[in-house]
Structures are given as C-alpha cells and as structure tokens.
C-alpha cells in the first residue's frame, strides 16, 4: 500500500487537531456558561447550607437536584416527586433534596400544599428550592415543531438550574431527556437518574403519522396531505434518533408502566438499566369506602385534555341508553342536580331505606381545567350530550375539590376512563381502590399493568363474563385464613379486577354489564380490584423499588469520593493515583 506524502499526513493531522480543539472549546464554553466560576458555585452551596441542616455526623452531604419545573401541581407526577423526596429523607438524612422549580412558591407554602394534596410530611431541614425564571421555554407550545422546541427549551431551563446550583445527583422526574447530555458535559461525575412517565416520542406516534390518522398530536391538515405527512414522518424519525441519543446518557432509568418501559428500552437501548416502578397511589382512605349500597353513577375522573378522549364516554353512554331504553330517565321526573344526587346517596348509605335509590344511570364527568381551552372542551361535552339527547343524565363538573371527588367515588358503582395509550392512570387505581367496577381503554398502562386480569370483549363485541363459581371461589379465598399470607406474596386466585374496551360500542357493552352486575360477580370484582390497588401500587411498594435503583447511585458516589480522597493524599505524598471515574469537573 502506498504511503501518503508527509504533507498530506500533516494536513489531516492538523485538521483532526483543529476538530478536537474545537470540541474541547465548545465543551469548556458550555461548562463555563452552565456552571459559572468555582467561586460562584461555592457561594450557591453556601446559600443552600445556610438554609438546610442535613445529618452529616456519619456521612458528608450530597446534593440531589430534582429537575421538576412544576412541583406545586397536584398530579401523579408530583406525587412521584414528593414520595421520592420523602423516601430519600427517611433513608439518607445526609442528602439535601434540591428542587429546580418554576412555580415561584415559597418552601413552607409548597410543603403545606404537599401535605394537603398528598398527605405527605416532608421535612424542610433537607429541602431547598431553586427558583427558575425561564419556564416559559417549556410552557410555550408552538403550533409546529412542538416536541423539538420544548425539548430545547428544557435544556435552556436546565442551564439556569445548574448555574444556580450544580448537584451531586441529577434526578429528572418529568422526562426531559434532552437535559441528560448537558449534565454529562458539565461533569461525568454527576449520575443522571431518570423517571419517565411518558416518552416524548413513541413508535405509536410515528405510526399514527405514517398512517395519516388524525389525532391530538397529528391534526387533520397534516393527516390530509401526503407531502406534509412525509415531512412530519421524517421530522419524527430524526427527533426519535436524537431523543434516543440523549436518553442513553442516563445512569439509571425508571418508568411508570410496562408500556412506557417498552418504548424507553427500544429508544434508549438500556434494558438492563431500565425498570418499571409503579407510581405510589395513596388508596388508604378509598379502601375504607363500603362496597354497598352504591348508586348507578358512572364516574369519569380525568383532566379535560384532548388526549383523554372524553367524547367517547358521551357516545358510549348514548349508545348504552339506545340499547337499553329502560335505563333512560323518565321525562316525567325532574332533572336532579348534583347536590340532590349526593343527598340521596348520603341517605341511602346511612341505611335510610325510606329514601328511594336512583333508578337510572347518570354519567358524572369530573375533571380539572388548566386553562380556557380545557374549560371550552368541558362545555363542548355538555353540548354533545344535549345534541344526543342524553343531557338529562350527564353532569360535567369542572375543578371539583378533592373532598367532593371522594363523595362521588364513595357512592358510585362504575368508573370510566377512555384515553388510548394512557401511560399509567393513577385515577384508574383510585377508582379500583374505592370499590368501583372500573372500565378503561384496552391499551398501554391500564391494560398491561392496572386492569389485569380484565374482562374483555369477544369477537362479536359482547363481554366475556367470568363464572359465578369463580366469583364464589375468590370471595371464599379472601374470607379464609389465607388472605393474610396472600398479601405477603403467596399466590392469589385470579379474578378480573375490571373491564377493558376499545370502541364506543364496546364501552357501551361494558357499561351495561357493570350496571347490571349482581352478587357475587360485582363484589368479587370490586374486592379483587381493591386488593390489587392496595398492594401492587402502594407507597411502600414504590419506595422499596426506588431504593433498589437509588442505593447504587449513592454507593457509586461514595466510591468516587473515596478515590478522590486517595488521589489527594497521593499528591500530598508526591505519588500519582488514577481517578477511576476518569472525569474532572472543570469550572
């Protein structure tokens, strides 16, 4: 083989050196912009130290930074965040939990809200709030390139977060994977702990676009154009590749459901480092609700967001009343308000048999409205019910207080959830714990993790009901002495914990089954659901699983710090010891 001229070798060597130097300069620039100076970071830590008092009697302090710009929201993601913090405080008192927040809420007020919303007691001694002012980068949702712009916005928000305090551990509890490479550029010594509720992009989204199916993330304008579909498919392909690259920088990965787990493993390519940890669901109060008497209320509990697909509930309920005209409210009777319905339910559960029970089903749609768009969607549901002639039996209730939600869960017989590809569904678990016969969409988290085993539809669209003998066998088991050992891990006889459906017609069939279910089928299903909710999705189960993923991170940090101490001692003695981490923090 002919050897290139020396001039060519020098030329390419210089070119390679320029590229390497350019990369180094870029990395150093990013580090400087993100971290600032050593003096700046030390002053930030001094500020944290003055405001907190971790137990450092047996261990040096570690700073765990939680990247969660919405900690004051009351959703399932926030319950995961605060339960994680509580778990860390109980087992690792030397860890200061730092929340990067964009809510601009003082710490004491924030903790008071957490106690009110979730019943969690968080100690302020090891909690610090870093206020962020650039959250509008992720709040703003442009009409085009939404995923890319919000992901880039999360990186810019993370730059501000790290600049105000560089943590020892970076914990993302929202799913902003684009921030992970930034953290590793800042320092390879900072482990990235990821808890993903929903992948930013999934193969389902790509399939929807490729098949030109209109949906909440693929409007009719794009779905109706072959050219626009091709461009969006290319955009999704490139974005998925970048998202997968960013996610590969995570040190340990947790997902909230099997559906999310499967997508994240496919994207991030780290099956051994990825585990399902179900969100903690506080069901203790719900489990105290008596299973009878119940009113024929069908409760839906979900924010009025487009992906929740509330219109399917209206269509299914209309089809139910069409198939079973005996369930239609008599026109001679006045329309009962929600207050009147609850008043009747209260009297019935108080064993006042003189009070008549409601004789026809009523759909109660409970949900939160974040903005005017959500409120508009709620109003559109009222119009849809009126157009279908079922508005006498439909109530759409916006932003009901939790105390009122509990009342509906206590008195209702059926729970309904229609979102397709719901990543998990804490509201479904709450319905099950409350003793409702719960129906959800036959996809993703509800099908794979929550309502499993489930009553499904046959090929002709009718429900495949369990046998009465199976119901009696399950109830006998619960009444036996094996109940306690079963909760400790022994095998429990399987019985459906709910129902799943895919279309409005299937949902209507399932509603008919749930409303007409008699003993022992209804009791067996309600008790099976309650048992699943109280064990599989409990706070204790979450904490146990979380410790298994978080403890190795603490041990890894201990090893790194031990190596650094040994290296410092060696330098003092004139010796040289290699840092096993191979990373140096540069300010």
C-alpha positions in Angstrom: 0.0 0.0 0.0 1.3 3.4 -1.0 2.2 5.7 1.9 0.6 9.1 1.6 3.0 12.1 1.3 4.2 13.6 4.5 2.4 16.9 3.6 -0.9 15.0 3.4 -0.4 13.3 6.8 0.4 16.7 8.4 -2.6 18.3 6.7 -5.0 15.7 8.0 -3.4 15.7 11.4 -3.7 19.4 11.7 -7.4 19.2 10.6 -8.1 16.5 13.2 -6.4 18.5 15.8 -8.5 21.6 14.9 -11.7 19.5 15.2 -10.6 18.1 18.6 -9.7 21.5 19.8 -13.0 22.9 18.6 -14.9 20.2 20.5 -12.9 20.9 23.7 -13.5 24.7 23.3 -17.3 24.0 22.9 -17.3 21.7 26.0 -15.4 24.3 28.1 -17.7 27.1 26.9 -20.8 25.0 27.8 -19.3 24.2 31.2 -18.5 27.9 31.8 -21.9 29.2 30.7 -23.7 26.5 32.8 -21.6 26.4 35.9 -20.0 29.8 36.1 -16.9 30.1 38.2 -15.8 27.9 41.2 -16.5 30.9 43.4 -20.0 31.2 42.1 -20.8 27.6 42.7 -19.3 27.7 46.2 -21.5 30.7 47.1 -24.5 28.8 45.8 -23.7 25.9 48.0 -23.1 28.2 51.0 -26.6 29.6 50.4 -28.1 26.1 50.5 -26.1 25.1 53.6 -27.4 28.1 55.5 -31.0 27.2 54.7 -30.7 23.4 55.4 -29.4 21.2 58.1 -28.7 17.6 56.9 -27.3 15.0 59.2 -23.6 14.8 58.4 -22.5 13.1 61.5 -21.7 9.8 59.6 -21.6 11.0 56.0 -20.7 14.0 54.0 -23.6 16.0 52.5 -24.8 15.2 49.0 -27.0 17.4 46.9 -29.7 15.7 44.9 -31.1 18.0 42.2 -34.7 17.3 41.1 -35.5 18.8 37.8 -39.2 19.2 38.1 -40.4 22.7 37.0 -44.0 22.1 38.2 -43.6 20.8 41.8 -46.8 22.6 43.0 -49.1 20.8 40.6 -51.3 18.1 42.0 -50.9 15.4 39.5 -49.4 11.9 39.6 -46.0 13.1 38.5 -45.9 15.4 41.6 -46.8 12.5 43.9 -43.9 10.6 42.5 -41.6 13.5 43.0 -42.6 14.1 46.7 -42.7 10.4 47.5 -39.1 10.1 46.2 -38.0 13.0 48.4 -39.8 11.5 51.4 -38.0 8.2 50.8 -34.6 9.9 50.5 -35.2 11.9 53.7 -36.0 8.7 55.6 -33.1 6.6 54.5 -30.4 9.2 53.5 -30.6 12.1 56.0 -27.3 13.4 54.7 -28.8 14.2 51.3 -30.2 17.6 50.6 -33.0 17.5 48.1 -32.9 20.5 45.8 -36.0 21.1 43.6 -35.5 23.2 40.5 -38.9 24.9 40.4 -40.6 27.3 38.1 -43.7 27.7 40.3 -42.4 30.6 42.4 -43.9 29.2 45.6 -42.1 29.6 49.0 -40.8 26.4 50.6 -43.2 26.4 53.5 -46.2 27.1 51.4 -45.1 24.3 49.0 -44.8 21.8 51.8 -48.2 22.8 53.2 -49.7 22.1 49.7 -48.0 18.8 49.5 -49.4 17.8 52.9 -52.9 18.9 51.8 -52.8 17.3 48.4 -50.9 14.1 49.0 -50.8 13.7 52.8 -47.0 13.6 52.8 -44.9 15.1 55.6 -41.7 16.5 54.1 -39.0 17.8 56.4 -37.8 21.3 55.5 -34.4 20.7 57.1 -33.1 18.8 54.0 -35.1 20.6 51.3 -34.1 23.6 49.2 -36.0 25.3 46.4 -34.1 26.8 43.4 -36.4 29.2 41.6 -36.3 29.2 37.8 -37.4 32.1 35.7 -37.2 30.6 32.2 -40.0 28.1 32.5 -41.9 29.8 29.6 -39.4 28.0 27.3 -41.3 24.8 28.1 -44.7 26.3 28.9 -44.9 27.8 25.4 -46.3 25.3 22.8 -45.7 26.4 19.3 -48.1 25.1 16.7 -45.2 23.5 14.7 -42.1 21.6 15.9 -43.6 21.5 19.4 -41.6 18.5 20.6 -38.3 19.9 19.4 -38.8 23.4 20.7 -40.0 22.3 24.1 -37.1 19.8 24.4 -34.6 22.6 23.5 -36.4 24.8 26.0 -35.9 22.2 28.7 -32.1 22.3 28.0 -32.0 26.1 28.4 -34.0 25.8 31.6 -31.6 23.2 32.9 -28.7 25.5 32.1 -30.2 28.1 34.5 -30.9 25.3 37.1 -27.3 24.0 37.1 -25.9 27.5 37.1 -27.8 28.3 40.4 -26.6 25.0 42.0 -24.7 22.1 40.5 -25.9 18.9 42.2 -24.1 15.7 43.0 -27.0 13.8 41.6 -29.3 15.0 38.8 -32.8 13.5 39.0 -35.3 14.1 36.2 -38.8 13.3 37.3 -40.6 14.7 34.3 -39.0 13.1 31.3 -36.8 15.9 29.8 -34.2 13.6 28.3 -32.5 16.3 26.2 -31.0 17.6 29.5 -29.0 14.5 30.1 -26.1 15.2 27.7 -25.8 18.7 29.2 -25.3 17.2 32.6 -22.7 14.8 31.4 -20.9 17.6 29.6 -20.9 19.6 32.8 -19.4 16.6 34.6 -19.2 12.9 34.0 -19.2 12.5 37.8 -22.9 13.6 38.1 -25.1 10.5 37.7 -28.4 11.1 35.9 -31.4 9.4 37.4 -34.4 9.3 35.1 -38.0 8.6 35.9 -40.1 8.8 32.8 -43.9 8.9 32.9 -44.4 9.2 29.1 -41.8 9.0 26.3 -41.5 12.3 24.5 -41.9 10.4 21.2 -43.1 6.8 20.7 -43.4 4.3 17.9 -47.2 4.7 18.3 -46.9 8.4 17.5 -44.8 7.7 14.4 -47.2 5.0 13.3 -50.2 7.4 13.6 -48.4 10.0 11.5 -47.3 7.4 8.9 -50.8 6.0 8.6 -52.2 9.5 8.2 -54.5 9.1 11.2 -55.8 12.3 12.7 -55.3 12.7 16.4 -54.5 15.2 19.1 -50.8 15.2 18.1 -51.5 14.9 14.3 -54.0 17.5 13.1 -56.2 17.0 10.1 -54.2 19.4 8.0 -51.1 17.2 8.1 -53.1 13.9 8.0 -54.9 15.0 4.9 -51.6 15.9 3.0 -49.2 13.2 1.7 -46.4 15.8 1.5 -46.9 17.1 5.0 -47.2 13.5 6.3 -43.9 12.6 4.7 -42.2 15.7 6.1 -43.6 15.1 9.6 -42.6 11.4 9.4 -39.0 12.5 8.6 -39.1 15.0 11.4 -40.3 12.3 13.9 -37.6 9.9 12.7 -34.8 12.4 13.2 -36.3 13.6 16.5 -36.6 10.0 17.8 -33.0 9.4 16.9 -31.8 12.5 18.8 -34.1 11.6 21.7 -32.7 8.1 21.9 -29.1 9.5 21.8 -29.9 11.9 24.7 -31.6 9.2 26.8 -28.6 7.0 26.5 -26.7 9.4 28.9 -28.9 8.3 31.8 -27.2 6.4 34.6 -30.3 4.6 35.8 -33.8 4.7 34.3 -37.2 4.1 35.9 -40.5 4.1 34.1 -44.1 4.2 35.4 -45.5 1.3 33.4 -44.8 -1.6 31.1 -45.9 0.4 28.1 -43.5 3.3 28.8 -40.8 0.7 29.7 -41.1 -1.0 26.3 -40.8 2.3 24.4 -37.9 3.6 26.5 -35.9 0.4 26.2 -36.5 0.5 22.4 -35.4 4.1 22.3 -32.6 4.4 24.9 -31.3 0.9 24.3 -30.5 0.1 28.0 -32.7 -2.8 29.0 -30.6 -3.9 32.0 -30.7 -0.4 33.5 -34.4 0.2 32.9 -37.0 -0.9 35.4 -40.7 -0.4 35.9 -41.6 1.3 39.2 -45.3 1.9 39.5 -46.3 5.4 40.8 -47.3 5.4 44.5 -51.0 5.6 44.9 -52.4 6.6 48.3 -55.5 4.4 48.5 -55.8 4.0 52.3 -58.9 6.3 52.6 -60.5 5.0 49.5 -60.2 1.4 50.7 -62.5 2.3 53.7 -65.5 3.0 51.5 -68.3 0.4 51.9 -69.0 -1.6 48.7 -72.7 -1.2 49.2 -75.1 0.4 48.8 -74.0 2.0 45.6 -75.9 4.3 43.2 -75.9 3.8 39.4 -73.5 6.6 38.9 -70.8 6.3 36.2 -67.8 8.4 37.3 -65.1 9.6 34.9 -62.1 11.2 36.6 -59.6 12.9 34.2 -58.4 16.4 33.2 -60.3 17.9 30.3 -57.4 17.5 28.0 -57.9 16.4 24.3 -56.0 13.1 24.7 -58.3 11.9 27.5 -60.9 11.4 24.7 -64.0 12.3 26.8 -66.2 12.4 23.7 -66.0 8.6 23.6 -67.7 8.5 27.0 -70.6 10.6 25.7 -71.0 8.4 22.6 -70.8 5.2 24.7 -73.3 6.4 27.2 -75.7 7.5 24.4 -75.4 4.0 22.8 -76.0 2.4 26.2 -79.3 4.3 26.6 -80.2 3.4 23.0 -79.6 -0.3 23.5 -81.4 -0.3 26.9 -84.3 2.2 26.8 -85.3 1.1 30.3 -82.2 3.0 31.6 -83.5 6.3 30.2 -84.6 8.7 32.9 -88.4 9.2 32.8 -89.3 12.5 31.3 -92.0 12.9 34.0 -89.3 13.2 36.6 -87.4 16.3 37.2 -83.7 16.5 36.4 -81.8 16.1 39.7 -78.9 18.4 40.4 -75.5 17.0 41.6 -76.3 18.2 45.1 -79.6 16.4 45.1 -78.0 13.2 43.8 -75.4 13.3 46.5 -78.0 14.0 49.1 -79.9 10.8 48.1 -76.7 8.8 48.1 -75.8 10.0 51.6 -79.2 8.9 52.9 -79.0 5.5 51.3 -75.5 4.8 52.6 -76.8 5.8 56.0 -79.2 2.9 55.8 -82.3 5.1 55.4 -84.3 2.6 53.4 -87.2 5.0 53.1 -85.1 7.1 50.7 -85.6 5.7 47.2 -82.5 4.8 45.2 -81.8 6.4 41.8 -83.4 4.1 39.2 -81.4 5.1 36.1 -77.7 5.6 35.4 -76.1 9.0 35.4 -72.7 9.9 33.9 -70.6 12.1 36.2 -67.6 13.6 34.3 -65.2 15.0 36.8 -62.0 16.8 35.7 -59.6 19.7 36.1 -59.3 22.5 33.7 -55.8 24.1 33.4 -56.9 26.9 31.1 -59.6 28.3 28.9 -59.0 25.6 26.3 -59.8 22.9 28.9 -62.9 24.8 30.0 -64.0 25.1 26.4 -63.7 21.3 26.0 -65.8 20.7 29.0 -68.5 23.0 27.6 -68.3 21.1 24.3 -69.1 17.9 26.1 -72.2 19.4 27.5 -73.3 20.5 24.0 -72.5 17.0 22.7 -74.7 15.4 25.4 -77.5 17.8 24.6 -77.2 17.1 20.9 -77.5 13.3 21.5 -80.5 13.9 23.8 -78.8 12.5 27.0 -78.0 15.7 28.8 -80.7 14.9 31.5 -78.4 12.1 32.6 -74.9 13.8 32.1 -73.2 16.1 34.5 -69.8 17.7 33.6 -68.1 19.1 36.7 -65.0 21.2 36.4 -62.4 21.6 39.1 -64.3 19.9 41.8 -62.5 19.9 45.2 -61.0 16.6 46.2 -63.5 16.2 49.1 -66.3 16.3 46.5 -64.5 13.8 44.3 -64.2 11.4 47.2 -68.0 11.6 47.7 -68.6 10.6 44.1 -66.1 7.8 44.4 -67.8 6.6 47.6 -71.3 6.4 46.2 -70.8 5.4 42.5 -70.9 1.9 41.1 -68.9 2.3 37.9 -65.6 4.0 36.9 -64.9 5.0 33.3 -61.6 6.0 31.6 -61.3 6.2 27.8 -57.9 7.6 27.0 -56.0 5.5 24.4 -52.3 4.7 25.3 -52.6 6.1 28.8 -49.1 5.6 30.1 -50.3 4.6 33.6 -53.5 6.0 35.1 -53.5 6.8 38.8 -57.1 7.8 38.6 -57.9 4.2 37.5 -56.2 2.8 40.6 -58.1 5.2 42.8 -61.4 4.1 41.2 -60.5 0.5 41.9 -59.5 1.2 45.4 -62.8 2.9 46.0 -64.6 -0.2 45.0 -65.9 0.9 41.6 -66.3 -1.6 38.7 -63.8 0.1 36.5 -63.7 0.2 32.7 -60.6 1.6 30.8 -59.2 1.6 27.4 -57.7 -1.7 26.2 -54.2 -0.3 25.7 -50.9 0.7 27.4 -50.8 1.0 31.2 -54.4 0.3 32.0 -54.4 -3.0 30.0 -50.9 -4.2 30.7 -50.4 -3.1 34.4 -53.6 -2.0 36.2 -56.7 -3.8 34.9 -55.1 -7.2 34.7 -56.7 -9.7 34.5 -59.6 -8.0 32.9 -63.0 -8.8 31.3 -62.6 -8.3 27.6 -64.9 -8.4 24.6 -65.5 -11.4 22.4 -65.2 -11.2 18.6 -68.9 -10.2 18.4 -68.3 -7.3 20.8 -70.0 -8.8 23.8 -68.2 -9.1 27.2 -66.8 -12.4 28.2 -68.1 -12.7 31.8 -66.4 -14.8 34.5 -68.4 -17.6 36.0 -70.3 -17.3 39.2 -68.4 -20.3 40.6 -65.1 -18.4 40.1 -66.5 -15.4 41.9 -67.5 -17.5 44.9 -64.1 -19.2 44.9 -62.3 -15.9 45.0 -64.6 -14.5 47.8 -64.1 -17.7 49.8 -60.4 -17.3 49.5 -60.5 -13.7 50.8 -62.6 -14.9 53.8 -60.2 -17.7 54.6 -57.1 -17.6 56.7 -55.0 -17.5 53.5 -55.9 -13.8 53.0 -53.1 -12.6 55.1 -50.5 -14.9 53.6 -51.7 -14.0 50.1 -50.9 -10.3 50.8 -47.4 -11.4 51.9 -46.7 -12.7 48.5 -48.4 -16.1 48.1 -50.4 -16.8 45.0 -53.9 -15.3 45.0 -56.7 -16.9 42.8 -57.1 -14.7 39.7 -60.3 -12.9 39.2 -60.9 -9.9 36.9 -60.2 -6.6 38.5 -62.1 -4.6 35.9 -63.0 -4.3 32.2 -61.3 -3.0 29.1 -62.8 -1.8 25.8 -61.6 -0.1 22.6 -64.6 1.4 20.9 -67.6 3.3 21.9 -69.8 0.2 21.2 -67.5 -1.9 23.4 -67.6 0.6 26.2 -71.4 0.7 26.0 -71.5 -3.1 26.4 -69.1 -3.0 29.4 -71.3 -0.2 31.0 -74.3 -2.4 30.6 -72.5 -5.3 32.2 -71.2 -3.2 35.1 -74.6 -1.6 35.8 -76.4 -4.9 35.8 -73.8 -7.0 37.6 -75.2 -8.8 40.6 -73.7 -10.6 43.6 -71.3 -12.3 43.8 -69.7 -11.1 40.5 -69.8 -7.4 41.4 -68.4 -8.0 44.9 -65.7 -10.3 43.7 -64.5 -7.8 41.1 -64.6 -4.9 43.5 -62.6 -6.8 46.1 -60.1 -8.1 43.5 -59.6 -4.5 42.3 -59.2 -3.2 45.8 -56.6 -5.9 46.7 -54.6 -5.0 43.6 -54.7 -1.3 44.3 -53.6 -1.7 47.9 -50.6 -3.9 47.3 -49.3 -3.6 43.8 -49.5 0.2 43.7 -48.9 1.2 47.3 -46.4 3.8 48.6 -44.4 1.0 50.3 -44.1 -0.9 47.1 -42.8 2.2 45.3 -40.3 3.1 48.0 -38.9 -0.5 48.1 -38.4 -0.5 44.3 -37.0 3.1 44.3 -34.3 2.2 46.9 -33.1 -0.7 44.7 -32.4 1.9 41.9 -31.2 4.8 44.1 -28.9 3.0 46.6 -26.3 2.0 43.9 -26.1 5.7 42.9 -25.2 6.7 46.4 -22.6 3.8 46.6 -21.2 4.9 43.3 -20.8 8.5 44.6 -19.1 7.1 47.7 -16.6 5.2 45.6 -15.8 8.3 43.5 -15.3 10.5 46.5 -13.2 7.8 48.1 -11.0 7.7 45.0 -10.7 11.5 45.0 -9.6 11.4 48.7 -7.0 8.8 47.9 -5.7 10.8 45.0 -5.4 14.0 47.1 -3.4 12.0 49.7 -1.2 10.7 47.0 -0.5 14.1 45.6 0.4 15.3 49.0 2.9 12.4 49.2 4.3 13.0 45.7 2.7 9.9 44.3 0.1 9.5 41.5 -3.1 7.6 41.6 -5.5 7.3 38.7 -9.1 8.5 39.2 -11.2 5.5 38.4 -14.1 7.7 37.2 -11.9 9.3 34.5 -13.7 12.6 34.9 -12.7 16.0 36.2 -15.1 18.8 37.0 -14.0 22.0 35.2 -15.3 25.4 36.1 
